[in-house]
């Protein structure tokens, strides 16, 4: 099943991952003067007019962070925005989110496609495991993973940091179910990691919207566990005693 997700990602992003094109909505720049006078002859409109932020904010911030890190400087301040503004502290470009680090390691413009591919795989894998945890068979679980990771909303906003956050939702729900049903330390660690990464994803608003259903799902699972009551060998042994 993981191979199917990987194959779908490669096919969907093949022009950027393998074909040398850049995964970006950067053609939005031709909307703004003086660049509007220099657009290609066959250019009609931006490929995704909703995504001006990567062009105007996220990518320039990442390039500045990348430059600072390669100089051995902590990227605390962006002197090129207005009269200067916090860079690491703003968290807007998610510099502490692990998938973002690909932009600091790989060639920058190539890394954008790999970051998008990694987001899809993380979101899809988490959804698949969540569906399996909910006792779905492999095929329905794969369908759920594809529906979430390749859904229009998630896919269209891959350049935006809020997809960093939403990719953590299935992992948070998976961990919540395991904590409520098993109470294991590993499940608690997974839950803490998923919620922590959501808050590092670059958009606190989305992180709140991930936290809220996680809390609601946890309450539901605890109520369901209480309704089911004790079961298994330990219950049988206590009954015999």
N, C-alpha and C positions, 0 to 999 in steps of 0.2 A: 503493500500500500504506500509506503513512503516513496517508492520508485515512481508511482503514478503521479504524486504531487510534484516531484522533482521534474519529471518529464513535462508536465503541464507548464511549470514555471519556465523551463528552457524554451519550449515552443512559443509561449506567450511573449517572452522578452528576448527572443532570439536575435532580433535586429540590434539590440543594445548589448546583450551578453556576448554574442558571437559575431555580429555583423558590423561592429565598429561605429554604430550610431550612439548618440548620447541620449540617455533617458532623462529628459528635462522638458519643462514647459517654458524654456527660455525664449521661445519665439514671441512671448508676450512683450519683449522689449521693443518690438516693432510698432507697438501701440503708442509709445511715448516719443515725443520729439527729443532730440533731432534724429533718433533712430528710425522713426516712421518714414523718413524720406529715403531710407536705404534698404528697405525690405526687398527680398528677392522678387523677381517679376511674377512668379506664379503663386506668391503668398497672398492669401485672401483674409484669413483670420487666425488667431492663436489656436494651437492644438487643444489647449485647455485654458480658457479665459478665466476660470475660477482660481487658478493657481498663480497669482502674482507674487505671493509671499516668498516662494523659493527663489525667484529671480531677484527680488528687492531686499530680502532679509536673510533667509536661511543659508543659501549657498555662499553669499559674501561672508557671513559670519564663520561658516565652516572653513572657508579658504583662509580667513584671518587666524583662526584657531590652529589650523594645520601649519601655517607659516610660523606662528609663535612657538609651537611645540618643536618644530624642526630647528629653531634657533635656540632651544633650551630655555624658553621664556614661558612662564605660566600665563595662559591666555585670560587675563583678568579684565582687560580694558580694550575697547574698540575705538581707536582715535578717529576713525573715518566715518562714523555715524554721528550726524549733528555736530555738537561740540565735544563729542566723546560720550560713550555710555558703557555700562557694565557688559561684559561679554560672557564670561563663565557664569556670573551671577544671574544673568537674565534667563538662562536655561531654555531660551526660545528655540534654539537650534539643536537642543538635546545633546550637548557635548559629552555628557556622562552616561548616555545610553549606549550599551555595548555595540549595537549594530552600527551606530554612528562612527565608531572607531575605524570602520573600513575606509572612511573618507580620509583618514589620517595616515593609513598604511598603503593603500592602493593608489594608482594614478587617479587624481581627483575625479575627472569627468567620467572615467570608466567605473569608478566606485559607486556612482549613483544608481546604476542598474543592479549592481550586486547587493546594495542595501535594500532596494525594492524587492529583489528576489528573496533575500533573507527574511524580510517582513512577511511575505506571503507564506514561506515555509514555516515560520514560527507560528503564525496564526492558524495555518492549516493543520499542523501537527498537534497543537493544543486542542483544536476542535475535534480532531479525530480521536484523541485519547479521552476527551470528555465524553464523547458519544459512546465509546467502548465502556467507559466507567458506568454509564447509564444503561448498560446491557444491550446496546444496539449491536447488530451484526456488522461485519467488516464493510460490506457494500453500503449500507445506509450511513455508517460512520464516515466513509470516504465522501459520500455525497454531501453530508453536512460540512465536512472540511472544505470541499470545493465551493459550496454555496457561500460560506463565510469569507474565506481567503480570496476568492475571485469575484465576490459580489461587487456590484457596480460602485457602491459608495466607498468600500474599502480600497478597491483597485484604483478608482479615479483620484484618490487622495494620497497615494503612496508617497508622493514627494513631501507631504505635510507631516510634521511630527506627531499629530494626533493619531496617526495609524500605528506609531510606536506603542501608544497607550492601549489602543483597542486590540492590538495583537496579544496583549496580556490578559484580556478578559477570559478567554476559555481556560487559560492556565490557572487563573484565580478561582474560577468555578470548580475546576477539577480538584485543586488542592483543598478547597472548602469542603467538598463532598468527602474527600478522604479523611480530612481532620474530623469531621462529624461522625463518620462511620467507623473509623479505625483509631483515631486519636494518636497517630504515630508522629514521631519527631520529624521524620522525613517530609510528611505531608505539611506539617507546620512550617518547616523551612521553605518548602515550595511556595506556600501561601505568602509568606513574608517576602520571598524573592519576587514573586509576580506583582504584588502590590508596590513593593519598593521600586521595581523597574518602571511600573506605570507612572509613578511620581517623577521619575527621571526622564520620562518620554518626551517632555517638551511642551506639554499643554495641561496645566493643572485642572482646567475645566473638565477635560475628558477623563483625567484621573479620578475626579470625584464621581463621574458617571460610571466608571468601572467599579469603584468602591461601593457605591450604593446597591447595585444588583448583587454584588458579592455578599454584602451583609444580609440582604433579603433572602438570598439563596441559603446562606448559612442558617438563618432562623428557621426557614422551611425544613432544612435537613435535620436540625435538632428536634423540631416538633415531630417529624416523621420517625426519627429514631426512637423517641420516647413512646410514640404510638405503637411501634412494632414491639417494644418491650425487649427484655433479655431473651437471647436465643443462643443456640449453639451448645457445645459440650459443657461450657461452664454453667449454663442454665439447667441442663439435665442433671449435672452432678449436684447442684444445690437443691434441686427438687428431690433427688433420691436421699440426700442427707436429711 
